[in-house]
Amino acid sequence: MSENDADRRAPRPLIATIPDAEVVLPWLRTLATLAGFLTLAILLVTLELLGRF
């Protein structure tokens, strides 16, 4: 085993594994939008079920 092999298996610094905010923000916006739609759907179904009683 050479020195280069040992270097590749060494853990990378955490800062090197964190993606840039420019990459993450569109995904966060998408997830927030989907969470909003899911919350709205659950709320509407709950109101529909409560309205039947």
N, C-alpha and C positions, 0 to 999 in steps of 0.2 A: 504494500500500500504506500503510495507516494504522499507527499505533503499536500498536493492539490486535491486528492481524494478526501483527505481529512478536512480541508477547508470547505469543500462543498457540503459536507454533512454537518458542519457547525451551524448552530442556529443563527438566522439572520437577525439583525437588530429589529425591534418592533416597529420602528419608524419606517423601515423599508417595506414592511408588509401592509401598512395602512394605505388605502387608496386616497387619491386626492379628493378634495371636496367637490371639484368640478365633475368628477365621475360619480360620486355618491348622491349628490343633490337631486338629479333627475329620478333616480331610483326611489329616493325618499319621498319625492313628490308623488310618484306613481303609487307607492304603497299607501300614502296618506289619502289619496283620492279613492283608492279601492276600499280602504278602511271606512271612509265616509259613506260610500255607497252601501257597504255591508251594514253599517250602523243604521242607515236610513231604511233599508229593507227590513231589518229586524224590528225596528220601531213600527213600521207600517203593518207588519204581520201581527205584532203584539196589539196594536190598536184595533186591528180587524177582529182579533180573537176576543178582546175585551168588549168590543161593541156588540158582539153576538149574545152576551149574557144579559 
